[in-house]
Amino acid sequence: MRQLCVRVRRSSVSLLAVIAVLQFGLHATPALAQNDQKRPIRLLVPSAPGGPSDFAARLISTRLGETLGQAVIVDNRQSVNGIIASEIAAQSPPDGYTLLIGNIGTMVMNVGLYKKLPYDPQRDFVPIGQLVSAGTALVANPKFPANNFREFVAAAKKEPGRITIAVAGANGAVATEVLKYMSGITLNNIPYKGSSPSEVALLSGEVSSALLSIPAVTPHVRSGRMKIYGVTTAKRSHLLPDTPTIQEQGLTGYEFGNWHGLLAPKGTSNVVIRRVNKAAVHVLSQKDLVDIALARGNDIIANSPEEFTANLARDIPHYKKIMASSGIEPQ
């Protein structure tokens, strides 16, 4: 009888231990833990401060942290085509404490630009939600003689390879190559680690032209510090309503936008993904942030993980086809 009681007690202890482990596992769910809320969430950004991805991160980071009850720290890791930040995020523990700002360049264009990309956008990440989107514009230093897109193309054809163009990120690289292919011109590509350094290079005269985000170029165009030749979106921008699209000026089908979204390392729990998505959607519904985004030429997306996943599945093969048809070969 005594042996039976000992066995029952031992079994009870084992059962209680299992329950305790299960309860700990549930309550310690990353980014949800009530006893670990002082630990900050790292939000990796694949570009320098001041660029479009950085804007998206800083637009939401403070309010996202307030909503989640944890600080969100923006961590800029700039590199050519945003590879370093994306690789760091892909290799980070899926514990909810590392998030990534991805964009059409890092998550779509890079797939067609590199034979051996050190991360796979679909395999290594869980999409949380797209945040905002904005178009780009073809601009030039005010000292550059061409005054419109037609004159820019004519100048490039007259002196093939002499006109320099700043290339920021994978989206910029692809948009530049397709522009060259469709207009039959040759330009001298100068790569930069993000939109902000490209902007500085153009303003200083280090390069003659660039494809930069509409929000970034708008104040410079209005002040006369940049010339603008056209926007890459399907419709004209509300920030620059008098600027025609490049499609309007003869390059039918030339359309490039740039979205920014939140992703987490593969394996991050669905509970965390849902909670962060809900918080991000809530933040992007706040009128003052919406007004800031719109004033900077961005449109709010704020979609679901499923919609983000479906968009990646659609866009990756779509842009790979465009790149291949334009003669862009993976390096």
N, C-alpha and C positions, 0 to 999 in steps of 0.2 A: 504493500500500500504506500509506503514511504517512497519507494522507487518511482511509483506512478506519479506521486505528487511532484517529485523532482523533475520528471519528464515534462509534466504539464507546465510547471513553472518555467523550465527552460524554453519550451515551445512558446509560452506567452512572451518571454523576453525576446525571443527571435522575431515573433510577430510584431511586437512593439518596435523593434529595431527597424524592421522593414517599413512599417508605417512612418516612422520618424524620417527615414531616408527619403521616402516618397514625398512626405510633406516638405522636407527641406528642398527637394528638387523643384517642387511646385512654387514654393515661396521665394526661391532664389533665381527664378526666371530672370535672365538679364534684362535690364532696363525697366524691370517691374519690382525689383526687390525693395521691400519697405525698410530693411535694415542696411541697405547699401546705397541709398540715394545720393550720398555725397560724392560718389564716384562719377566723374564726368563722362559724357559720351563724346568720342572723337569723331568729328565730321571732316573727312579728308576731301580736299579740293584739288583738282588736277591742273591748276594754273596759278599764276601769280595774283597777289591782291590787286583788286581793281578791275579784273576781267569779268566777263559775263557769268562764269561759273561761280566766282567769288561773290558776285552780287546776289546770285540765287541762294548761296549758303548763308550770307549775312542777312538777307531778307527774312529768313525763317528761323535762324539759329536761336536767338534770344527767346522768342515766343514759343518755339518748339520745346526748349528747355523748361520754360515756365509751365507749359501744359503737361509735360512728362514728369515734372518734379525733379529734374536732374539738369545740371549744367551741360550745355552743348558747346564744345570748344572747336572752333574752326581751325583746321590744320592745312595750310597751303603747302603742297609739294609739287612745285612747277617742274615741268620737263617737256621735251618735244613730244607733242601729241598726247600729253597727259598720261603717259605709260606708267611712270613711277608711282603716282598716287593710286592708280587702278590696281597695280600689282601688289602694293602694300595692303590694300583693302582685301584683295582676293586671298591673300595669305594670312589674314588676321583671324583670330579665333571667332567663331560664330556665336559670340556671347551677348550680342546686342549693344556692346560698348564701342563698336566701330561701324560707322556709316560712311557712305561715299556719295559725293555729287558726281553723277555721270552725265554725259551729254552726247549728242549725236556723233561727235567726233570719236570719243573714247569708246563708246558702246556699239557704234555701227560702222563708221568709216575705217577705223583701225583694222577691222576684220579683213577688209579688202586691200589694206596698205601693207600688211606684214604677213610673211609666210609663217613666222614663228612668233606670234604675239604671246607674251608671257602670262596672259590670262585669257579666259574665254568668257565673253559677256553673258552668254546664256548658261554655261555650265558652272561658272564660279560665283555667280551672284543670284540673289533673290531680289527682284524688283519690288520696291515699296510703292512708288508712285512718281509720275512726272509732275513737275512743279510749275515751271513757266517756259515760255518759248519766245524767241525774238528772231528777226531777220538780220541779214547782213547787207552791207553796202560797199560798192566799189568806189573808193575815194583816192584822191591824190594830193600831194603837197601843192600849195597854191602857186608855187613857182613853176610847176610843170605846165608846159604850154597848152596841152589839149584842154578844151573847155567843155566837151561833152563826150559821150560814149563813142560816137562815130569817129571823132577826132582821135580819141585814145587808141582805138583799133587801127586807124590809119597810121598813127605814129609808130605803133608796135610793128606793123608790117613793113614800114619804111626802114626801120633799124631793128631787125630780129635779134632778140636776146639782150638788147642793151637796156631796156626799161626794167628797173628793179621793182619787185613787188614783195611786200612782207607777207609771210605765210604763218599764220597762228593756228596751231592745232590741226588735227586730222580733217575736221570739217573744212577749214580754210584751205588745206592742201588739196582736197578733192575738188572743192568749188573752183579753185584756181586752175587746176588741170583741165577740168571740164570747160571752163571759160575759154582757155587757150585753144582747146580742141574745137569747140563749136564756132569760135570766131576766126580760126585759122591764123593765130598769132603765136609768137614765141616771146616769153618773158623770162627774166632772170629771177628765179625764186630765192628769197632770203628767209630761212626759217627762224622763228622766234619762239621762246618758251611761254606762249600765251598771248592774249589779245592786248594786255596793257603794255608790254614791251614793244609790240608792233606799233601801237598807237604813238608811243614816244618816238620811235624810229621815223615814223612818217612826219610827225610834227617838226622834228629836228632836221629833216631833209636827208637823213641817212638812207632812206629809200624813197622812190618816186610815187609808189602807189601801194594800196593794200585793200584787202577785203576785211572789214571790221564790222562789229555789231552796230546796228542802227542806233541803239541807245548811246553807245560810246562816241559815235561820230556827230550826232545831232548838234551838240553845243558848238563844236568846232566848225561845222558847216555854217551854222547861223552867224558865227563870229568872223567868218572868212578865213579861218586858219586851215581849212581843208576845202578842196573841190570835191563835188560828188557827181558821179556819172550814172548811177542807177542802183536800185535795190534788188536783192536776189529773191524776194518773196513773190508769190503769185499775184498779190494785190499791193497797191501802194501803201506805205506806212502812214498812220495817222500823225506821226511826228514830223514826217517830211512829205506832206501831201502833194507838193509840186514836183517831187522827184519821180520820174517814170521808172517802172520796173525794167530790168534788162530784157525781159521777154517782149515788152512793148517796143523795144528798140531793135528787134530783129532776131533775137536768139530764142525762138519758140521752144518751150520745154525746159528752159534754164530756170530752175527753182531750187533754192537752198535755204532752209531755215535752221534754227538751232534751239533744241529743247534742253532743259536741265532737269534731272530727276534724282530721287533718292534710291540707293541700293544698299543691300547688306551682304556680307559674305554668305556663301551657300551653307546651308545647315542652320542658319538662324531660325529660331522657332517661329511658327506661324502666329503664336500669341503676340510676340514682339513685333512682327511685321504688321499685324493688324492694328496694334496700338499706336505704332509710330505713324502709320498711314492715316489713322483717324485724327491724330494730333496735327499732322501736316495739313490735312484738308481743313481742319478747324482754323488753323493759323491763317491759311490762305483765303479764308472767307471773311477775315476782318477788314473792314472798309479802309482803314488807313494804310494797311499793307497793300491792298488791291490798288489804291490810288498811287502809291509809290511805284509799284510794278508797272502800271499803265503809263505813268509819267516817264518811266525809263524805256518805254517802247516795248514792254513785254505783255504777253497775254497769259492769263492764268489757265493752267491745265487742271491740276489737282485731281488726277484720276486714280483708279484703283490698281492694286497689284496685278489683277488679271488683265486690265486694259494695257498697262505698261508692258506686261509680258507679251501680249498679242502684238503690240506695236513693234517691239524688238524683232519678233518672229517675222513680221512683214517687212520691216525696213532693211534688215541686214541683207537678205538676198536681192532686194530691190536696188540698193545702192551698189552692191557688188556687180550687178549687171551693168549699171550706168558707168561704173569705173572701168570695167572690162571693155565696154564699147568705145570708151574714150581713150583706150590705149594705156590705162594705168595698170602697171604690173606690180604685184606684191614684192616687196624688197626683203 
